[in-house]
Amino acid sequence: MNNPVFTPAATLWAATAPARAAAPALAAPLEIEAAVVGGGFTGLSAALHLAEAGLRVALFETHEVAHRASGRNGGQVVPGFKPGPAALARRFGAETAARMTRFAYGNADYLFELVERLRIDCAPTRNGWIQGAFSAASADYLRRRAQELNAHGGEVEYLDAEAMRAATGSSFWPAGLREKRAGAVQPLALARGLARAAAQAGATLYERSPVAAIVPRDGGGATLSVNGHAVQARHVVLATDAYTDRLWPAVAQSYVNVASAQIATEPLPPALQARLMPLRAGISETRKITYYCRIDPEGRFVIGGRGHSSEQLDPSTRDQLRRAAVARFPELADAAWRYGWACRVGMTLDDLPRLHRLAPGVWTAYGYCGRGVAMGTALGRVLRDAIRGVPAERLDFPVTPISRMPGYPARQFGATLAINWYRLRDALGFPA
């Protein structure tokens, strides 16, 4: 019997991604070399790279691949970390920071090379990414940041007010910084392409197969409970990010969950498309609670930001995003907004992702803070290296111990307070 084809959901990406057949649900016990839990960018990339390395791999996803943030993000492919090289050096030392910086500023290159190698139909564009200054203070911050990044292997340019207007078609931002290596993809199409490539490399994908428990085994690896069946694995990758919850409590207690929401128009009239964002580079801002926007290859305007619910787009958030779009581009006042959606994302307190060895043979990576398309995909490769025995000091990203978030029981209440505090800082013009 043919597998069913997933039907489009309310997201723009589900409505426009190439269709794919559903993978089966796990229906019997299994013994494998590597189990990957989670079908987002990190899990799919890890499954692909492990399978290409010759391991017998199975991936387990509760819904269908990329059902959550990996299929519901803005699609921006942004290299680098939010903290700059100097901050990394102070925290990790010069050698580790240099390795991290090379990795981070090469991960957009790596993603686009992977898309080309695997022939993934995901509408890739490479027109850069712009960070707009939200105040005079943040304009000075971006000027200094451009100098620092270029001194450490970045490829960015500072945009003054005139250059920013020319690049964006808007006078909303007094200055900006353009990451030339950045770009964008159709995120759900990318994830589905990675799933296809992983399967072709020999990985087995199981959808509608939630993992209920992971129990480490003596000697390494773990036993997973999946659809009531035992899965024995020598290696495990936990790639569930903001949806880890009770599956591994220590991980779930090391970040905060926030809601991310987006809306998108119908394709804009050609004349309006030509005026807005002429470089076709995605834009975000130096605000801690930022908005981000882009125009997709068919001419739809997409804008996203923090929402109130991670499960559905509520009317107040939809209106908030529409007002933000019009504030930046008044020409959108009469635009028809066709799509709207939301999801949950994990945010670390220091804006850096995490790579942990949870137990012998059990690994995780998470916490991308808005840069998960490139970073999650690249860390899937690092997870492969870790599982294959590359020493921690030679990995492209440092392995750190889990750090429980202070005041964890009240973390979501605290996150709400923090978001409101950051909104006040943003209103006063402080840079992120």
C-alpha positions in Angstrom: 0.0 0.0 0.0 1.3 3.5 -0.9 2.2 5.8 2.0 -0.1 8.8 2.4 1.0 12.2 1.3 1.0 15.0 3.9 -1.6 17.7 3.3 -0.7 21.3 3.5 -1.1 23.1 6.8 -1.7 26.8 7.6 2.0 27.7 7.1 3.3 29.2 3.9 6.1 26.6 3.9 3.7 23.6 4.0 1.6 25.1 1.3 4.6 25.5 -1.1 7.0 22.7 -0.2 7.4 19.7 -2.5 5.2 16.9 -1.2 6.7 13.8 0.3 5.4 10.4 1.3 5.1 9.7 5.0 7.5 7.3 6.6 6.1 4.3 8.6 5.6 4.2 12.3 7.8 1.9 14.3 5.9 -1.4 14.8 8.4 -3.8 16.3 11.5 -3.9 18.6 14.7 -2.7 16.9 18.5 -2.9 17.5 20.6 -0.4 15.7 23.9 1.4 16.0 22.6 5.0 16.2 19.2 6.3 17.2 18.3 9.9 16.4 15.4 11.4 18.4 13.8 14.3 16.5 13.2 15.1 12.9 14.3 18.7 12.7 17.4 20.1 11.1 19.8 18.8 13.8 18.3 15.3 13.8 18.0 15.0 10.0 21.6 16.3 9.5 22.9 13.9 12.2 21.1 11.0 10.6 22.4 11.9 7.2 26.0 12.3 8.2 26.0 9.1 10.4 24.5 7.1 7.6 27.0 8.4 5.1 29.7 7.4 7.6 28.4 3.8 7.4 26.4 3.5 10.6 23.0 1.8 10.8 20.8 4.7 11.8 17.1 5.1 12.7 15.4 8.4 13.3 12.3 8.8 15.4 9.9 11.7 15.0 6.6 12.2 17.0 4.8 13.8 14.0 6.2 14.2 10.5 9.7 15.5 9.9 10.1 19.3 10.5 6.6 19.5 12.0 7.7 22.1 14.5 10.4 24.8 14.4 12.5 23.4 11.6 9.5 23.6 9.3 8.1 26.8 10.8 11.0 29.2 10.9 11.8 32.2 8.7 14.2 30.2 6.5 17.1 32.6 7.0 20.6 31.1 6.6 22.7 33.3 8.9 26.3 32.4 9.7 28.1 33.2 13.0 27.0 33.5 16.6 25.3 36.4 18.2 28.2 36.9 20.7 31.3 38.2 18.9 34.8 36.6 18.7 36.1 38.7 21.6 33.4 37.5 23.9 34.0 33.9 22.8 37.7 34.3 23.5 37.1 35.6 27.0 34.9 32.6 27.8 36.5 29.7 26.0 40.1 30.8 25.4 41.7 32.0 22.2 42.2 28.6 20.6 38.7 27.3 21.1 37.1 30.6 20.2 39.1 30.6 16.9 37.8 27.1 16.1 34.3 28.1 17.0 34.4 31.3 14.8 35.7 29.4 11.8 33.0 26.9 12.2 30.2 29.4 12.7 31.2 31.7 9.8 31.5 28.7 7.5 28.2 27.1 8.3 26.2 29.0 5.8 28.8 28.0 3.1 28.4 24.4 4.3 24.6 24.5 4.1 24.5 25.8 0.6 27.2 23.3 -0.5 25.1 20.5 1.1 22.0 21.7 -0.8 23.9 21.7 -4.0 25.5 18.3 -3.4 22.2 16.6 -2.4 20.2 18.5 -5.1 17.6 19.7 -2.6 14.8 21.7 -4.1 14.4 24.3 -1.4 14.5 27.7 -3.4 18.0 28.6 -2.1 18.9 32.3 -2.4 22.2 33.9 -1.3 21.5 37.6 -1.2 22.9 38.2 2.3 21.2 39.1 5.6 20.8 42.6 7.1 20.7 43.5 10.8 19.1 46.9 11.1 20.1 49.4 13.9 17.1 50.4 16.0 18.8 53.5 17.5 21.8 55.6 17.3 23.5 53.6 20.0 22.9 50.4 18.1 24.2 52.0 15.0 27.5 52.5 16.8 27.4 48.9 18.0 27.0 47.6 14.4 29.9 49.7 13.2 32.1 48.2 15.9 30.7 44.7 15.3 31.4 44.9 11.5 35.1 45.8 12.3 35.4 42.9 14.8 33.8 40.3 12.5 35.8 41.2 9.5 39.0 41.0 11.6 38.1 37.4 12.5 37.1 36.0 9.1 33.7 37.4 8.6 32.4 39.0 5.4 30.2 41.9 6.4 29.7 45.5 5.5 28.4 48.4 7.5 25.5 50.3 5.9 25.0 54.0 6.8 21.5 55.5 6.6 21.7 56.1 2.8 23.1 52.7 2.1 20.5 51.1 4.4 17.6 52.9 2.5 19.0 51.7 -0.8 19.4 48.1 0.5 16.0 47.8 2.2 13.7 50.2 0.4 12.8 51.7 3.9 14.0 54.7 6.0 13.0 52.9 9.2 16.5 51.9 10.2 19.3 54.5 10.7 22.1 52.1 9.9 22.7 48.4 9.4 25.1 45.5 8.9 25.0 43.1 6.0 26.3 39.5 6.3 27.3 38.8 2.7 27.6 35.0 3.2 24.0 34.7 4.4 20.9 33.7 2.4 17.6 31.9 2.7 15.8 28.7 1.9 12.3 27.3 2.0 12.8 25.6 5.4 10.3 22.8 5.2 11.6 21.9 1.7 15.1 21.8 3.0 14.1 19.5 5.9 12.2 17.2 3.5 15.2 17.2 1.2 17.5 16.2 4.1 15.0 13.4 5.0 15.2 12.1 1.5 18.9 12.3 1.4 19.3 10.5 4.8 17.0 7.7 3.6 19.0 7.3 0.4 22.2 7.2 2.5 20.7 4.2 4.4 19.0 5.8 7.5 15.6 4.5 8.3 13.0 7.2 9.3 10.1 6.5 11.5 7.3 9.1 11.8 4.3 9.0 14.2 6.9 7.4 16.5 7.3 9.4 19.7 10.1 8.4 22.1 8.6 8.0 25.6 11.9 7.3 27.4 15.6 7.1 27.0 17.4 4.8 29.5 21.2 4.8 29.4 22.8 1.3 29.4 25.8 0.1 31.3 28.7 0.3 28.9 27.2 3.0 26.7 24.2 3.7 24.5 20.6 3.5 25.6 17.3 1.7 25.4 14.6 3.8 23.9 10.8 3.2 24.3 9.1 4.0 21.0 5.5 3.2 20.3 5.7 0.7 23.1 8.7 -1.1 21.6 12.2 -1.3 22.9 14.9 0.2 20.6 18.5 -0.8 21.5 21.1 1.7 20.3 24.9 2.0 20.8 24.7 5.7 20.2 21.9 8.2 20.7 21.4 11.8 19.4 18.7 13.8 21.3 17.7 16.5 18.8 14.4 17.8 20.3 15.5 21.3 21.3 12.5 23.2 22.7 10.4 20.1 22.8 12.6 18.0 25.1 10.3 18.4 28.1 10.5 15.3 30.3 12.4 13.2 27.9 15.7 14.4 29.5 14.8 16.9 32.3 18.3 18.3 32.8 18.3 19.5 29.2 14.8 20.9 29.4 15.9 22.9 32.5 18.8 24.6 30.7 16.9 26.9 28.4 13.7 28.9 28.2 10.8 28.2 25.8 9.5 31.2 23.8 6.8 31.4 21.1 7.8 32.4 17.6 5.1 33.6 15.2 5.0 34.6 11.5 2.6 35.9 8.9 2.9 36.1 5.2 1.1 37.9 2.4 -0.1 36.7 -1.0 2.5 37.5 -3.7 2.9 41.3 -3.9 2.3 43.2 -7.1 5.5 43.3 -9.2 5.9 47.1 -8.9 5.7 46.8 -5.1 8.1 43.8 -5.1 10.6 46.0 -6.9 10.5 48.7 -4.3 10.7 46.6 -1.2 13.9 45.0 -0.1 15.5 45.3 -3.5 18.6 43.2 -2.5 16.2 40.4 -1.4 18.3 40.1 1.7 16.4 39.1 4.9 16.3 41.7 7.7 16.3 41.5 11.5 17.2 44.1 14.1 19.5 45.0 17.0 16.6 44.6 19.4 16.6 41.8 21.8 12.9 41.1 21.0 13.4 41.5 17.3 11.3 41.3 14.2 12.6 39.7 11.1 11.3 39.8 7.5 12.1 38.7 4.0 10.5 38.4 0.6 10.3 34.9 -0.7 11.1 34.0 -4.4 7.5 34.2 -5.4 7.2 37.8 -4.0 5.4 37.1 -0.7 6.3 39.3 2.3 7.0 37.3 5.4 7.5 38.8 8.9 8.1 37.1 12.2 8.6 37.9 15.9 7.8 36.8 19.4 4.3 35.5 19.9 2.0 34.7 22.9 1.3 31.1 22.1 3.6 28.4 20.6 0.8 26.2 19.3 -1.3 28.6 17.2 -1.2 32.2 16.0 -3.5 34.3 18.2 -5.2 37.4 16.8 -3.3 39.9 18.9 0.1 38.5 17.7 -1.2 38.5 14.1 -2.2 42.2 14.4 1.1 43.0 16.2 3.1 41.5 13.3 1.0 43.3 10.7 1.5 46.6 12.5 5.3 46.0 12.6 5.4 45.3 8.9 3.5 48.5 8.1 5.7 50.5 10.4 8.7 49.4 8.4 7.1 49.3 5.0 4.0 51.6 4.8 3.3 50.3 1.4 2.0 47.1 3.0 -0.9 48.9 4.6 -3.4 47.3 2.2 -1.6 44.0 1.7 -3.6 40.7 1.9 -2.1 38.5 4.7 -2.8 34.9 3.7 -0.8 32.8 6.1 -0.1 32.7 9.8 1.6 30.2 12.1 3.5 29.8 15.3 5.9 27.3 17.1 8.1 27.0 20.2 11.8 27.6 20.1 14.5 27.2 22.8 16.6 30.1 23.9 19.7 30.0 26.0 20.6 32.8 28.3 23.9 33.6 26.6 22.6 33.3 23.0 24.9 30.3 22.3 23.9 26.8 21.3 24.9 23.8 23.4 26.6 20.5 22.7 26.5 18.0 25.6 27.5 14.4 26.2 24.6 13.3 28.4 25.9 9.8 29.1 28.3 7.4 27.5 27.1 7.2 23.9 24.3 9.8 24.3 24.7 13.3 22.8 22.6 16.4 22.3 22.7 19.8 20.6 20.2 22.6 20.9 19.5 26.2 21.7 20.1 28.0 18.4 18.5 31.3 19.3 17.2 32.2 15.9 20.0 30.8 13.8 19.0 27.1 13.7 18.9 26.6 9.9 22.6 26.9 9.4 23.7 26.1 12.9 21.5 23.1 13.5 22.5 21.5 10.2 26.2 22.1 10.8 26.0 20.7 14.4 24.5 17.5 12.9 27.9 17.0 11.3 29.7 17.8 14.6 27.5 15.2 16.4 28.7 12.6 13.8 32.3 13.5 14.6 31.7 13.1 18.3 30.0 9.7 17.9 32.9 8.6 15.7 35.3 9.3 18.4 36.9 12.7 17.5 38.4 14.1 20.7 36.4 16.9 22.3 39.3 19.3 21.9 39.2 18.8 18.1 35.5 19.2 17.6 34.4 22.4 15.9 32.2 23.2 18.8 33.0 22.8 22.5 31.4 20.1 24.6 30.1 21.6 27.8 28.4 20.3 30.9 24.7 21.0 31.3 24.0 24.1 33.4 20.6 24.2 35.0 18.9 27.5 34.5 18.8 29.5 37.8 15.4 29.5 39.3 14.2 26.8 36.9 10.7 26.2 38.4 9.8 29.7 37.6 11.7 29.9 34.3 8.6 30.5 32.1 7.3 33.3 34.4 10.9 34.6 34.5 11.1 34.4 30.7 7.9 36.5 30.4 9.4 39.1 32.7 12.7 39.1 30.8 10.9 39.6 27.5 9.0 42.6 28.9 12.3 43.9 30.3 13.9 43.5 26.9 11.0 45.3 25.2 11.6 48.2 27.6 15.3 48.2 26.7 14.4 48.1 23.0 12.1 51.0 23.4 14.9 53.0 25.0 17.2 52.2 22.1 19.8 49.9 23.8 21.5 47.5 21.4 21.0 43.8 21.8 
